[in-house]
Amino acid sequence: MISSLRGTVLAAVGTSLVVEVGGVGLSVSVTPEHAQSVRVGAEAQLNTALIVREDDLALYGFRTTDELEVFNLLRGVTGVGPKSAMGVLAALAPDDVARAVAEENDSAFRKVSGIGPKTAKLIVLNLAGKLIVSARRPAAAAPRSTSVSEQVSLALQGLGWAEKLAQPAAEGAVQDADESEQSDVQAILRRALLLVGSQTGKAGL
């Protein structure tokens, strides 16, 4: 089992990183925001989960042990696979997941592509009592050179939507958001997911 890795980032595209470890380039699936936050050529250290199937080996990477814990708990819920679990983490920080579960707010999970009402309720039921809401919310990520709408558009494309839907949804989400939210990538991404979901009715990944 590969539980962590550290190495040089060779590529960061969409929802994937290629990290060189001991001369071997490992492909690691991450959230879109995570992929956008790393710099090619820099060193990265990831907590990882290796998913083994008969015909596939897939490696998923996380910046914190909290993200990894939430990922593993989500995968234990009937109907939630690795891609859907990553979709939850793309839209919600671990503390947001814990808060939604504590408040029995299954609608927070229905906003994620690929998770329907039944699965959302199962997430709340299965994760009840397993997560603690932090007293302090995690600090916002440092600003990057790309605009918030561009970051959200790339994130949506990484989750499977075409650019022609992703870009207008991202821009619309920024315009509709309160001023206090307009620089918050995760908040804008949640709004954009609602917009593209209402426009396409896409069941998702």
Secondary structure, 3 states (H helix, E strand, C coil): CCCEEEEEEEEEECCEEEEEECCEEEEEECCHHHHHHCCCCCEEEEEEEEEEECCEEEEEEECCHHHHHHHHHHHCCCCCCHHHHHHHHHHCCHHHHHHHHHCCCCHHHHCCCCCCHHHHHHHHHHHCCCCCCCCCCCCCCCCCCCCHHHHHHHHHHHCCCCHHHHHHHHHHHHHHCCCCCCCCHHHHHHHHHHHHHHHHCCCCC
